[in-house]
Amino acid sequence: MRNVIIGTAGHIDHGKTTVVKGLTGQDTDTLPEEKARGMTIDLGFTFFTLSNGRKVGIVDVPGHEKFIKNMAAGVTGIDIILFVIACDDGIKPQTLEHADIINILGVKRGIILLTKRDLADENKVLELKKNVKELFKNSYLENSPILEISEKDSKSFEKLKEVLEKEILKIEEDRAENRDFRLDIDRVFSVKGFGTVVTGTSKNSRISVGDIVTVYPQMKEAKIKGIENHGNKLEILEAGNRCALNINIDSKEIKRGNIIAKKNSLIISNRVDCIFTLLKRSSNVKNNQRIRINIGTEELIGRVKIFLEDEIFSGDKKFVQIEFEKESAFSVGDIGIVRSFSPIATIGGIEIINIPKERAKRKDLKYLERLEILSSKNKYKKIESIVLNSDDIFMTKENIELFLGEKISETEIENSQNIEKIFDDIYINTDKLENLKNQILEYLEQYHQKYSLAIGIKRSELKNRFFENYSIKVYNIILEYFRKKNIIEMHEEYVFKKDFKIKLNKEQKKMKDEIFSIYKKGGFTPQKIEDISNLFKDKDFFSAVHSYMVNNSFLVELKEGNFMLKGFFMESEKKLREYLEKNRKITLGEARELFGVSRKSILLILEKLDENGVTKRIDEYRILK
């Protein structure tokens, strides 16, 4: 059974920590300075067990204005919010700000608690309830239960537990694990005998002891050495739980605001495209205005670039690109709280819909059309847009999921328009594929015209021209796809157009015959290419015809730039086999006598036969391998 995370929100001294203590019997003011100041300055957390045995974790977040960024971090990943408003004090500025934050972060369930009931008369409470209903009108908490709580009335806490159980039953039990594990770190400390411990709320999917994860944005690999949840040691942690993870990284190398997640599941960037929602009670935001944004447990500072417009008006929702002052780790779908730079106040929220490499032009209508698609609910259109606009020609399923922000099936990719699957997990936009095909064919055509005697272009050269950023494995898959589509052919290390055949003209044929004649006269004696080249005036012409003869197996290349006719080389192999089948071994001197050539010549032949796996050298003689 998935545990439930409850968060608290409300103005300072309105009784959040008192409510938590009333539910759990525990005080979340754990740090000495918290006790001394009588307030929660960082995320305290505890838990209690319902009558049905289900554990409920509670994150008690601070209410003071100075610490709102911590409050935003606490709300991240919770299921139900306990929103406190003191009966004697009523709705305060921070109450309004917290209400906005809850709505921005999309917390859909909550209970509104009117605390310190014993300090207010009936009329004041009735007036407060009226104001509370107005405050949460048209928000996620509009229809939430409203309860009266008093520290002196234990029955009010029993009533709260009853209502909590009913609300928890409404939460989806089986949430789809359509994203990779993620934990936004809210605390880091070192425990003697264990090492570094980080805390936070687990999201999206499970994690296990022994799993290898990545710490972002440092991109440091770490191993999960231990997991603790509500005082219990676990081997496997499900999503939606407060937890402490013991990891094998020095605590000095990691801090609050960092993220622990699966490798390659987040994108490092200093730029994001978002939907920006400006609160109705906020002032207008101007283009290039400096802002603060809280995402997860990190506060970032950046500037907002507004598409088409020069400012965002109160209550408006616009596409923007935000450039941060430092790089961080993001996922499409991340929600952030936007606060004015100075004076600090919550002014709105963002949802990340794209993480681009380059800065966009504010008046680019095509880019805006793309953002419209990425912000829509049409998953197929979004997949199509991601594959089309990717900087990479080819994308894997994992790449697509990274830019989509969620897990998808192969069927969902294949059912998207204009996407071709070229291998098990490699996809390309059909227009890009057609363009690539035409570019390769044009390049090969030009190559064949320029080097008419070459069998084709070397695979390595073609890779450097078109596929430099791809692995050899992916490159070979691409070539095989084009071969199966009858676009190219391959022979050993060469690539050429389908149906391409070398045709020698009169001059080339004449040159070939002359070269052939020279090598034929040499017989079993290899010839150095430089010596033969010197017999001809047109060195380039000679080189082209000679390469043709090598590539088409008229000649065999030996070491040190020596060649011989393939017929003589094959005859030498045959004679040597016959000799060794009778005599079992042969020395260098015996081989020289067998062929009637110099020591240097026979050594070149024998070394080639060793290379081809025909013979094997043992000390001063050779045997059949």
C-alpha positions, -999 to +999 in steps of 0.1 A: +000+000+000+013+034-010+019+057+020+004+092+021+022+125+025+005+153+044+018+189+043+010+219+065+006+255+054-004+288+069+008+319+086+034+319+114+020+312+149-013+300+135-007+265+149+007+242+122+033+226+145+007+223+172-017+205+148+011+180+139+019+174+176-018+168+182-020+142+155+013+124+161+024+132+197+057+144+182+072+178+179+088+185+146+109+214+159+140+192+159+168+216+156+182+236+186+177+269+169+141+260+161+134+253+197+150+285+208+131+306+183+098+287+187+093+283+150+100+257+123+128+271+102+133+240+080+113+210+070+104+189+099+088+156+093+071+129+113+044+103+109+014+086+125-006+055+118-043+055+109-069+031+124-066+009+093-029+006+097-019+029+069+011+052+077+008+089+070+039+111+068+037+147+077+059+175+065+056+205+087+067+235+067+076+270+080+052+299+079+074+329+082+078+351+052+116+347+052+112+310+048+086+307+021+111+290-002+113+262+023+075+260+024+074+256-014+099+227-011+078+210+016+046+212-005+064+194-034+052+158-035+024+159-009-011+145-013-031+164+012-026+199+027-036+209+062-042+246+058-043+264+092-059+298+099-061+310+135-095+321+146-082+350+166-059+363+139-078+356+107-065+357+071-030+373+070-008+383+040+012+350+043-021+331+044-029+345+010+006+337-003+004+301+010-030+297-006-016+308-040+014+284-036-009+254-029-029+262-060+002+267-082+017+234-071-015+216-079-023+201-045-058+189-051-069+178-017-069+195+016-085+202+050-089+238+062-083+240+099-095+270+119-071+268+149-072+284+183-110+280+184-110+287+221-096+322+215-125+335+193-163+339+198-189+324+175-195+355+154-158+359+147-156+322+136-187+325+114-172+356+097-139+338+092-156+308+076-172+331+051-139+348+043-122+314+040-148+301+015-142+333-006-104+329-003-105+293-018-132+300-043-123+286-078-092+269-064-083+232-058-094+236-021-128+252-029-148+222-016-124+211+011-137+203+046-134+231+072-128+220+108-124+239+141-094+229+161-083+238+196-052+227+215-074+224+246-100+201+229-087+166+222-119+157+205-112+182+177-081+162+168-100+129+169-125+145+144-096+156+123-083+121+121-117+108+111-119+133+082-084+126+072-091+089+068-121+097+045-100+121+024-072+097+021-095+070+007-103+094-022-066+094-032-058+072-061-042+040-048-025+029-079-007+058-095+009+050-129+047+049-126+051+069-158+082+088-146+116+078-133+125+079-096+133+114-082+141+128-049+145+166-043+170+168-014+158+190+015+184+179+040+220+166+039+239+154+070+265+128+080+259+100+104+289+084+121+294+048+109+271+053+080+282+084+060+261+108+040+223+108+045+199+128+024+162+133+030+132+142+008+100+128-006+104+099-032+085+105-064+073+087-095+086+052-090+104+029-066+141+027-056+160-002-040+191-007-019+220-013-043+206+009-071+230+032-089+216+068-092+229+102-103+232+133-082+222+164-102+234+188-114+269+176-104+263+144-125+280+123-098+272+086-097+261+073-063+250+039-048+220+036-025+235+020+006+205+021+028+168+034+029+149+045+060+112+054+061+094+065+093+122+048+114+120+015+094+149+002+073+137-009+038+151-027+009+126-012-016+110+022-013+078+030-032+070+064-046+053+090-024+072+084+008+092+106+031+126+089+033+163+091+042+188+076+018+223+066+028+245+072-003+283+068-009+291+104-016+309+129+007+283+152+023+304+182+013+298+174-023+260+176-021+235+201-008+199+209-004+184+217-037+203+189-055+183+160-070+188+122-068+174+105-099+181+079-125+210+085-149+199+105-180+164+112-166+169+149-161+183+177-184+210+201-173+203+236-186+201+273-177+171+278-199+135+265-199+103+272-218+073+275-196+036+284-192+037+314-168+006+321-147+006+355-130-016+358-099-046+382-100-033+401-070+002+405-085+017+434-103+024+431-141+057+414-151+078+430-177+100+414-203+135+406-190+124+412-154+145+395-128+126+369-108+131+341-082+118+306-089+115+277-065+115+243-081+116+213-059+139+223-030+160+247-050+157+285-054+169+299-088+173+334-101+166+343-137+151+366-162+118+361-180+116+365-218+079+369-228+069+357-263+053+384-285+044+407-256+063+432-235+046+424-203+023+399-186-008+414-170-023+403-136-042+370-140-028+363-174-012+330-186+016+333-212+044+313-229+078+325-216+115+314-218+134+318-185+172+321-185+187+313-151+219+327-137+233+292-132+226+257-146+204+233-128+186+200-135+150+200-149+123+177-162+095+186-185+064+189-162+083+205-133+062+231-114+078+262-100+067+290-077+076+325-091+085+352-067+095+388-073+132+395-069+128+424-045+108+429-024+102+392-022+066+380-028+049+352-046+036+364-079+028+333-099+038+299-111+054+281-140+051+247-156+081+236-177+070+223-212+104+224-230+141+225-222+159+241-252+196+243-259+194+277-277+177+310-269+145+315-288+134+346-306+105+363-289+087+370-321+092+335-337+057+323-345+068+288-356+085+284-322+052+295-305+033+269-325+057+243-312+051+254-276+013+252-282+017+216-291+040+208-262+016+224-238-014+204-251-029+171-239-023+154-272+006+130-265+010+119-301+014+154-314+039+161-287+060+130-296+059+140-332+070+175-324+099+163-302+113+139-329+109+166-356+126+194-336+153+174-319+189+185-326+196+148-331+186+132-364+179+099-346+162+095-312+158+065-289+127+058-268+147+070-238+155+103-255+119+109-264+108+102-229+134+127-216+120+155-236+084+145-231+088+142-193+071+108-189+074+071-198+057+060-230+053+027-249+068+019-283+032+017-296+026+053-287+057+064-306+048+042-337+012+056-336+025+092-338+025+108-372+056+111-395+079+089-374+098+060-389+113+032-368+146+021-383+156-004-357+145-018-323+148+015-305+158+041-330+133+066-345+135+094-370+111+120-385+101+109-420+110+143-435+144+142-419+148+106-432+140+116-467+163+146-465+191+125-451+186+099-478+188+126-506+219+141-490+237+108-489+228+098-524+239+132-537+272+129-518+278+094-532+269+105-567+295+133-565+320+109-550+315+083-578+319+111-604+351+124-588+366+090-581+352+069-609+375+040-603+369+038-565+346+011-554+330+036-530+336+059-501+352+045-469+326+039-441+347+060-418+347+089-442+309+088-446+305+086-408+326+117-403+305+135-430+270+127-417+271+107-385+300+121-365+280+123-332+268+087-333+283+056-321+297+029-345+268+007-334+241+032-343+260+041-375+261+005-386+224+001-379+216+032-401+237+018-429+220-015-428+186+002-429+196+021-460+209-011-475+177-029-469+158-001-485+180-005-517+195+030-513+232+019-508+254-012-510+284-021-489+315-041-496+340-046-467+349-011-456+333+007-486+298+022-492+284+030-527+252+037-544+229+008-552+236-006-587+268+014-590+294-004-612+329+008-622+333+011-660+368+017-673+372+040-702+398+033-730+427+051-712+420+035-678+418+000-694+451+006-711+467+018-678+453-013-660+468-036-686+502-020-683+502-022-645+491-058-647+519-066-672+545-052-648+533-072-618+530-103-640+567-100-649+576-098-613+559-131-606+564-142-569+585-111-563+564-083-547+568-048-562+570-015-544+543+009-555+566+038-556+589+020-581+560+013-604+546+048-600+579+062-612+573+045-646+543+068-653+541+106-659+505+110-646+509+100-610+473+107-600+459+087-629+482+058-620+472+060-584+435+059-593+438+029-615+461+011-591+436+016-562+409+002-585+430-029-591+435-033-553+398-027-544+387-052-571+411-079-561+435-078-590+463-070-566+471-081-530+487-055-507+516-067-485+536-047-459+557-016-466+538-006-497+545-038-516+519-055-539+517-086-561+491-101-585+464-120-566+470-150-589+506-153-579+497-148-542+471-176-543+496-198-561+521-192-534+496-202-507+488-234-527+525-243-531+532-237-494+502-257-482+513-287-504+548-284-490+537-282-453+512-311-457+542-333-466+569-318-445+549-302-416+572-272-412+593-249-433+621-224-425+626-190-442+655-204-462+635-234-474+607-211-485+630-189-504+644-219-523+609-232-529+598-199-547+632-188-560+629-153-546+649-131-523+648-134-485+629-100-483+603-111-509+595-144-493+593-128-459+566-104-472+546-133-486+549-154-454+539-125-431+508-119-452+500-157-450+505-154-412+481-124-411+455-143-431+456-172-407+471-197-432+505-202-414+519-197-379+554-188-370+571-208-343+607-198-336+626-201-369+600-220-389+564-220-399+536-245-398+500-246-411+477-230-386 
